[in-house]
């Protein structure tokens, strides 16, 4: 069994005017080299931690020269030795931001354990960490950085979309907490659950779901986009009685295209996949369903925004097509996701509102379309109209939602 190895790294900027790099840029750089690493950044000014999953990966990484696209260089080293290497720190469960801090801390624990450190839960649910003084300081700086960022989780509006006998509520929140008959959980073609949703599942307690998917991955090689797996809920104390596992598409393009044509052109296919999935769910007698934005797996994080935009259009179009059947039993759908994802969907809905000059409210009726606005806003885009700037980014578990996200 491979033993993980922890390295530290420092980024030397190419110029004095260089700004701090976003963590997604650092992660994309290393994951393009190998999928056998995890990155924690920033843990100090221009510094971070790199977790190599094997000694071989460590040797490969150390023997390379690392230069980013802006000319900045990455310098790697092992943990420095100090007179007092092992120390302890204590995270009090009564702290105001404890729950939020605990969520971020989960990203740090593999790095702590790889360096010989330990973590344990105390009798009052506080957290005791023991490890190398440099590493504990790095974790402290990382948590401080994360907690100091403005909390924008409530900035997104919620919308009720109406079409035929179907109502779709679009909202920010946690998927596994919704009061519905069934929850749709996206996985990639290697049976890996979206990282953020997997964390929600793990927080509910011990589960056999991961082992079940691992067994499927071992036995079944015929996984295809749009495949659904019904998993009766006998484990989790949540309202949903059935979990529906949904395989998202994997869009890989070896050529970089500025207009993202290979992503946009997939929309009609994806719309039909989602439509057929809704039909199958409806035939099973389910009346209410929660799902996230069903974003495909793409090769590069830079393709995530156009993939997200395409998915939003495909989902809304599939909802509208599905609602035309007057005999449907599935009449309530909740699209619930990270606030940035929902904000992007909301922008598309507002664009539709403006086109048909609908009064400003959060109830959108697609049955009153003027005959061309819906197709114009939610139909296939021949040329990408996405701005390259994005003020907000998702938290880490959304930046690379699948463990092999960047692998070709």
Secondary structure, DSSP 8 states (H G I E B T S, - for coil): ----EEEEEEEE-SSTT-----HHHHHHHHHHH-SSEEEEEEEETTEEEEEESSHHHHHHHHTS-EE-TTS-EEEEE-----SS-EEEEEE-TTSTTHHHHHHHHHHHHHHHHHTT-EEEE-TTS-EEEEEEHHHHHHHHHHHHHHHHS---TT-S--EEEEETTEEEEEEES-GGG--SSEEEEEE-TTS-B-HHHHHHHHHT---SHHHHHHHHHHH-----TT-EEEEE-SS--SS-SEEEEEE--EE--SS--TT-HHHHTTHHHHHHHHHHHHHHHHHTT--EEEE-----EESSGGGHHHHHHHHHHHHHHHHHHHHT-TT-S--EEEEEE-HHHHHHHHHHHHHHHHHTT--SSSEEEGGG--SSHHHHHHS--SS----S--S----HHHHT-STTTT--
